[in-house]
């Protein structure tokens, strides 16, 4: 991977982290050693739920954004947005309906985000969830578009990208109270591509791809499987070099 020109920009897109702090730190250590100041990182969302180091991971991501500035772009996932909705976002009144939906449909048994903070009810979670973690998640964009690469959590619907990008950039919620935007939640979009798209759409979110990834000329979807298999997936761009962090923390090229 050293055939790039010395100043070429390198993007590392990273699948769902779900509280797996050690995996991400191992990947970042490898990538910074490999690419230095050329490295730009986009984490594809889902930082909360189903892992054992959620608070520490969020602290690390906050510190990394301060250190790398515009070279680190974390975007929002559906688990992160479900958490914000339970807290009442975009308002400030906690939402019990969303909390119950989040707890029924998003957590693996024993690995809910509230428990990671010592909370077991919405009221406890509101009291215990640090303001810095809430502010970080609430600040995240719902996509990142470089003009060549379009990073989003679940995928994009067929058809023109511009109106979808505009809605995501505006962080526009569906009218149905308990729904989230399909680009953040719909697993069927993992294999969706449109030949007319003028950029490569990158996502994760789905762990049932029949392999480590789905790939096409203008589409890459990484298997978001770290909470199921202990393997974190990533891709280096523009080389399209696929990387995995194994359950033992070793970084390997696929």
N, C-alpha and C positions, 0 to 999 in steps of 0.2 A: 504493500500500500504506500510505498514511498516514491511512486512514479508521478506524483502530483508536482506541479510547479511550486517553488518555495512559498509563494504567497496565496496559493489557491485556498479558497474557503472550503472547509470540511464540515459537514453536518453529521451529527450522530443523533439518530432518532431512536428513542428508547420506549419499549412497550410498558404496559401497566406495572407500577411498582408495588402497590398495595402493602406499604409498610415494610418492604424488604430493603432496609437501609444498607446492610452489608453488601448485597448484590450490587446496588447502585454505586457504592463507594469503590468497589473493586473495578467495575466497568469504567468509572470516571478516572481512576488512577491509571488504568491501562491507556485510555484514550488521550489523556493529557501527555503522557510520556510518548505516545506515538505521534501526535499531531501538534503539540505545543499551542502557540497562539493562533494557529489556523482553525482550531477546534471551535465549533458552535454546537450547542446541545439543545435538542428539543425533546422534552419528556412529554409523552402523549396522553397524560392524564391518569386518573385513578391512583391517587396517593394514599387514600384512606381505605379502611375495611380489609379484613382477611390476612393481615400481617401482624407481627408482634412488636414492631418498632415504629409505629405510626407517629407518635409525638417527636421522636428523635429524627425521623426522616423529614418531617415538616421543618424542623429547626435547620437541618442540613440544607434543604432546598432554599430556605430563606437566606441563609448565609452564602450559598452558591450564587444566588441571583445578585447579591451585593458584591461578590467578588468578581464575577464574570460580566456583570452588567448585561448589555444587549447580546452577548454571546451565549447567554442561557435563556431559553424561552420555555418555561413550563406552561402547558395549556391544560384546560379543565377537562375532566372526565365525568361520566354520569354518576359515579359513586360520590365524587366531590360535590357535584351539583345537588345530589340528593341530601347530602349533609347540610348544605347551605339552605335548601328548602325547609328542612326540619327546623333550622334556626330561624326561619321566617323570611329569608332573602327573597325578593329585594327589600322587604321591610325588616322590621326588628321584632315582631311578635312571634314567638315560637309557634310552630305549626304541628299539633299532635297528629293530624291526619298524615302528614308527610313523615313524621317520625315513625309511625306504625308501619307505613309502606316501606320505609327504609329498613326497618328491623326485620320485616317479613321477607323481603325480596333481595336484599343486597349483602347480608352478612353470612359468612360461613359460621357454623355453630361455635360459639365461644370466642369469636374473633371480630365482634362488632367494635367499631371505633369508640363508642361511649365507654365500653369496658376498658379500653386502653388508657382512658383517663380516670378510671375508677368510678364511672357513672353507670347507672342502670335504669334511669328514667330520663325523660326529656328535661325535666327541671334540673336534675343533677348535672346533665351534660351541659346545659346552658351555663350553669355556675362554674363548671370545671374546665370548659374548653377555652384555652388561652386566646385573648384578643388578638395576639400576633398571628395565630394560626387561622383564625377566622378572617382576618384582614388579608392574609396571603391568599387563601383560596378565593375570596371574593374579588381579588384583583386580577385573577388569571384570565387571559383571553380564551375564547372558545375555539380559536383556530390560529394558525400562523401561516401566512402566505408570503413566500419570498419572490413570487413570480415564476419560479422554476419548480419549487417544492411547496405543496400545500399540506400542512400538518393538521390533522383533526382526529378526534378520539375514535369514532366508529367508522366514518366514511362519509361520502357525499352521494346524494341522489343523482340518478341520470339526468342529463339536461344541463343547461347553462350553469356555470359555477358562480357567476357574479351575483345573482340574487341570493343564492345560498350563503355566500361569503358575507354579503351585506347584513343578512339576518343574524348570522353568528357573530359578526363584529359588533352589532348592536345589542347582543346578548338578549335576544327576543325570546321570551317563553311562549309555548303554545297556550291557547286559550283554555284548554282542559287543565284543571288544577293539578291533577296528579301525573300529567304527562311531561316528558322531557323532549327536547328537539331530536329528531331521528338521527341527525349527524353525530349525536353524542350517545345514543342508546341502542340503535337498531343494528342487531348483529348481521342481518341479511346484507347490509351494505359492505360487509367485509370483502365480498367478492364482486362488488359492483364497480364497473368502470364504464366510461363513455369514450368512444374513439374520438369524439370532438373536443374532449378536454385538452387544453393547451399547456398543462403542467401535470406533474406527477402527484397524485394524492396518496399520502401516507397516513396509516392509522394502525390501531392495535385492537383492544377491546374484546375480541373474540378468541377463545382458546380452542375452538373446534374447527380448525382450518384443514384438517387432514394432513398436517405437517407443520413445519416451523413457520411457514409463511404462505401467503398468496401473492403472486407476482405477475404483472403484465407490463406492457410498454409504458403506460401512464398510471400504474397502480401498484402499491406495495402495502400489504397488511401483515403485520407481525403478530404471531401468536402471543396473546396476553395471558400466559400460563403460569406465571411465577408462583401464584398462590395455590396452584394445583399440582405442579410437577417440581417446583423449586428451581426452574430454569428461567432466567431473564433473557429476553430477546432484544436485539438492537440491530440497526443497519447503519453503515457508514456510506455517506453520499459525497460526491457523485459516483464513487466506485461501485456502489451496490454490493459492498462486502458485508455479509451477514455475520453477526457476532452473537455468542451466547455466553452467559455467566452460569456455570453449572451450580448444582446444589452445594458443592463444596467450595464455591467462591472462585474457582478457576475460570479465567477468560479464554475462550477458544473461538477460532474462526470456523464457520460452517462451510 
